[in-house]
Amino acid sequence: MPLTGSQRRALRALGHHLDPVVQVGQAGITEGVIGAVDQALETHELIKVKVQPEDRREAAEELARATGSELAQVLGRTVLLYRPRKEDPKIVV
């Protein structure tokens, strides 16, 4: 379900005051990072992730693919990911 421009804008507004809950270090995207992002998405639906690798856009897209989430924004080293809960979603776009 690709997000439209207005949906991305709404998610960026909701995510503005969030703090990053997961950090990707120099080791890059590992199974542990994917598991942590997956768990955080199940809990919060909308999360920020700090990304250290040089190609942040590629790392953000890889995280979105691996977790089945949508990439709402890449701003500097911060990535905003969205995935609604399977049951009782709180954020509906």
N, C-alpha and C positions, 0 to 999 in steps of 0.2 A: 504494500500500500504506500506508494510514493506520496510524500506530503506536498500540498500546494503551497504557494507563496504566503497566503494568508494564514495557513496552519503553522508554517515555520515561524512567522512573525508572532503569532499567539504563544507558541512554545518558547521563543526567545524572551518574550515578556515575562512568562512564568518562571523561566530559569535564571533571570537576571540576578536575583538575590541568593541563589543557591551557592553553596561552597562545594568544591570538588570532593567526591567521596572515594575515588580510586585514582591512583597515580601509576602511570606507565613509566618505568625507569629505562636505563640504558639497555637492558636485556630485551626490550621491545615487548611485543604481544606474546605472552606465554599462556599456557593452559590455566595457570593460577590467576592471571589478570582477567582472562575471559570468564572464569568462574566467578570472580569477585564482581565484575561488571554485570554478569547475568543475575546474580543474587541482588545487587543493588537496584537493578531495573525492576525486578519482581517486587521489591519492597517499596520503591519510590516512584516508579514509572518514568520520571524525568530526572536525569542525573548529569552532573558535570564530571569530566575526567581530565586530569592533567596529563599531557603527553610530552615525553622527552625526546623521542627519536627525531632525526633530522626531517624526514618527510612526514609531517604531522597529518596532512590530508589523507595520505595513503594509509597511515596507521588508523585514523578515524574511520575510514571506509572499511578496513579490515575488521575493526571492532564491531561495527554495525552489522556486517555480514555474519560474523561468528555468533553474535547474540540475537540475531533476528530483529534488530531494532532499526529505527530510522535516525539518520544523521540530521539534526535540526540546525546545528551551527558549528563552525570551526573558527575560533577567534584567538589568534596567537597560539598559545600552547594549551588552550582550553577547548574541549569538545563537549557539545551538548547532545545527548542521546535520549530518544524517547521510544518506549515500548509499553503499550497499555497492558494492564493485567488481564489474564485470561478470565478471572472471576472478579466481579465488582471493581471495574476500573474507576478511578477517581478523576483522571484527566481525560476528557473526551474532546477531540478536535474534529 
